[in-house]
């Protein structure tokens, strides 16, 4: 498997990576892999919902109100 060596990182970046790894209970190396995957591949480790699946999760109960902003002009450019 290919390897990647990153040099000359700021101390603050390394501290944050170590904190993230500790919070997730994983190694710093694994935290680095997950971070790279999530940024470059859009979280390929986690299943991504498409927009239609997201819309299906919106409650359809009549008691749920979705407030509308009445303070904005609604001018239509035709």
GUVO-776858 format. One record per residue: x, z, y of N, C-alpha, C in turn; residue in one letter. Coordinates in nm, 3 decimals, padded with zeros to 5 digits. Atoms other than C-alpha are relative to their C-alpha. Layout:
SITE       nc1       nc3       nc2      cac1      cac3      cac2       cc1       cc3       cc2   r
SITE         X         Z         Y         X         Z         Y         X         Z         Y   A
...
This chain:
SITE       nc1       nc3       nc2      cac1      cac3      cac2       cc1       cc3       cc2   r
SITE    00.085    00.000   -00.118    00.000    00.000    00.000    00.090    00.000    00.124   X
SITE   -00.080    00.005   -00.122    00.135   -00.082    00.347    00.003    00.135    00.071   X
SITE   -00.015   -00.124   -00.076    00.260    00.199    00.567    00.017   -00.033    00.147   X
SITE   -00.012    00.015   -00.144    00.257    00.248    00.941    00.071    00.123    00.053   X
SITE   -00.074   -00.110   -00.061    00.506    00.461    01.131   -00.020   -00.010    00.151   X
SITE    00.026   -00.002   -00.144    00.410    00.560    01.486    00.101    00.096    00.063   X
SITE   -00.103   -00.081   -00.066    00.687    00.688    01.712   -00.036    00.025    00.145   X
SITE    00.009   -00.030   -00.143    00.707    00.843    02.056   -00.141    00.031    00.048   X
SITE    00.132   -00.045   -00.044    00.360    00.996    02.070    00.014    00.122    00.089   X
SITE    00.000   -00.116   -00.087    00.287    01.247    02.342   -00.038    00.124   -00.080   X
SITE    00.026   -00.126    00.070    00.278    01.611    02.233   -00.149    00.034   -00.001   X
SITE    00.144   -00.028   -00.007   -00.084    01.640    02.348   -00.080   -00.079   -00.101   X
SITE    00.069    00.083    00.100   -00.192    01.355    02.120    00.018    00.061   -00.138   X
SITE   -00.027   -00.061    00.132   -00.026    01.519    01.821   -00.076    00.131   -00.014   X
SITE    00.075   -00.126    00.006   -00.183    01.856    01.908   -00.147   -00.026   -00.030   X
SITE    00.141    00.032    00.022   -00.530    01.699    01.925   -00.024   -00.049   -00.143   X
SITE    00.014    00.049    00.136   -00.476    01.521    01.593    00.007    00.115   -00.100   X
SITE   -00.010   -00.118    00.088   -00.368    01.847    01.430   -00.125    00.086    00.007   X
SITE    00.124   -00.077   -00.015   -00.673    02.026    01.572   -00.116   -00.066   -00.074   X
SITE    00.106    00.074    00.068   -00.902    01.755    01.444    00.013    00.014   -00.152   X
SITE   -00.024   -00.013    00.145   -00.743    01.770    01.098   -00.037    00.140   -00.048   X
SITE    00.031   -00.137    00.039   -00.772    02.148    01.086   -00.150    00.025    00.000   X
SITE    00.145   -00.018   -00.009   -01.137    02.139    01.195   -00.072   -00.067   -00.117   X
SITE    00.062    00.072    00.111   -01.218    01.887    00.919    00.053    00.045   -00.136   X
SITE   -00.057   -00.049    00.126   -01.004    02.067    00.658    00.074   -00.108   -00.076   X
SITE   -00.074    00.109    00.064   -00.789    01.761    00.591    00.142   -00.004    00.056   X
SITE   -00.137    00.012   -00.048   -00.426    01.664    00.635    00.003   -00.079    00.131   X
SITE   -00.017    00.075   -00.124   -00.297    01.526    00.964    00.006   -00.150   -00.032   X
SITE   -00.009    00.140    00.040   -00.219    01.202    00.784   -00.138   -00.059   -00.029   X
SITE    00.135    00.048    00.028   -00.577    01.171    00.657   -00.082   -00.009    00.129   X
SITE    00.070    00.005   -00.129   -00.712    01.252    01.005    00.041   -00.125    00.076   X
SITE   -00.051    00.120   -00.066   -00.493    00.973    01.142   -00.061   -00.125   -00.062   X
SITE    00.061    00.115    00.068   -00.623    00.728    00.880   -00.146   -00.015    00.040   X
SITE    00.143    00.004   -00.034   -00.986    00.819    00.954   -00.020   -00.043    00.145   X
SITE    00.011    00.037   -00.141   -00.933    00.789    01.328    00.025   -00.148    00.019   X
SITE   -00.029    00.142   -00.011   -00.775    00.446    01.295   -00.114   -00.084   -00.057   X
SITE    00.112    00.075    00.060   -01.054    00.327    01.063   -00.121   -00.001    00.091   X
SITE    00.121   -00.008   -00.083   -01.329    00.452    01.290    00.013   -00.084    00.126   X
SITE   -00.019    00.076   -00.122   -01.179    00.289    01.598    00.010   -00.149   -00.028   X
SITE   -00.026    00.141    00.025   -01.067   -00.038    01.443   -00.106   -00.068   -00.086   X
SITE    00.098    00.061    00.091   -01.332   -00.091    01.177   -00.141    00.050    00.026   X
SITE    00.133   -00.050   -00.032   -01.625    00.091    01.335   -00.052    00.099   -00.101   X
SITE    00.042   -00.101    00.095   -01.633    00.377    01.086   -00.034   -00.058   -00.135   X
SITE    00.027    00.069    00.126   -01.608    00.167    00.770   -00.022    00.097   -00.116   X
SITE    00.020   -00.097    00.107   -01.602    00.485    00.561   -00.143    00.049   -00.006   X
SITE    00.136   -00.050   -00.008   -01.950    00.577    00.675   -00.096   -00.118    00.006   X
SITE    00.096    00.110   -00.008   -02.253    00.356    00.615   -00.057   -00.009    00.140   X
SITE    00.052    00.022   -00.135   -02.372    00.204    00.941   -00.143   -00.049   -00.009   X
SITE    00.138    00.044   -00.005   -02.738    00.171    01.018   -00.012   -00.121    00.090   X
SITE    00.025    00.109   -00.093   -02.860   -00.150    01.162   -00.110    00.041    00.097   X
SITE    00.092   -00.036   -00.107   -03.087   -00.154    01.463   -00.143    00.018   -00.051   X
SITE    00.136   -00.012    00.053   -03.409   -00.207    01.267   -00.017    00.132   -00.075   X
SITE    00.007   -00.128    00.071   -03.332    00.093    01.043   -00.005    00.115    00.101   X
SITE    00.002   -00.102   -00.104   -03.266    00.298    01.357   -00.141    00.010    00.061   X
SITE    00.134   -00.002   -00.059   -03.602    00.196    01.506   -00.102    00.063   -00.094   X
SITE    00.095   -00.059    00.097   -03.781    00.301    01.187    00.004    00.152    00.001   X
SITE   -00.011   -00.146   -00.005   -03.660    00.658    01.245   -00.068    00.060    00.123   X
SITE    00.069   -00.051   -00.118   -03.841    00.685    01.577   -00.136    00.053   -00.043   X
SITE    00.129   -00.057    00.041   -04.141    00.916    01.534   -00.118   -00.082    00.049   X
SITE    00.122    00.074   -00.038   -04.482    00.749    01.538   -00.115    00.094    00.031   X
SITE    00.101   -00.101   -00.027   -04.672    01.073    01.593   -00.050   -00.015    00.143   X
SITE    00.060    00.016   -00.132   -04.913    01.048    01.886    00.038    00.115    00.093   X
SITE   -00.035   -00.115   -00.083   -04.802    01.393    02.007    00.137   -00.017    00.067   X
SITE   -00.132    00.023   -00.058   -04.454    01.262    02.083   -00.016   -00.089    00.122   X
SITE    00.011    00.076   -00.123   -04.430    01.143    02.441    00.136   -00.056    00.037   X
SITE   -00.120    00.063   -00.051   -04.174    00.903    02.573   -00.022   -00.022    00.149   X
SITE    00.027    00.010   -00.143   -04.168    00.959    02.949    00.060   -00.127    00.060   X
SITE   -00.045    00.118   -00.071   -04.133    00.660    03.178    00.042    00.039    00.140   X
SITE   -00.045   -00.026   -00.136   -03.945    00.660    03.504   -00.090   -00.078    00.096   X
SITE    00.090    00.063   -00.097   -04.192    00.591    03.784    00.066   -00.017    00.135   X
SITE   -00.066    00.002   -00.130   -03.938    00.616    04.062    00.082   -00.128    00.023   X
SITE   -00.076    00.122   -00.016   -03.778    00.276    04.006   -00.090   -00.118    00.032   X
SITE    00.080    00.121   -00.024   -03.909   -00.046    04.156    00.015   -00.096   -00.118   X
SITE    00.000    00.092    00.113   -04.001   -00.294    03.889   -00.025   -00.142    00.053   X
SITE    00.014    00.134   -00.056   -03.943   -00.624    04.064    00.044   -00.103   -00.102   X
SITE   -00.033    00.105    00.095   -03.947   -00.932    03.848    00.049   -00.122    00.077   X
SITE   -00.053    00.120   -00.063   -03.728   -01.220    03.951   -00.045   -00.121   -00.079   X
SITE    00.053    00.117    00.070   -03.911   -01.539    03.863    00.058   -00.127    00.055   X
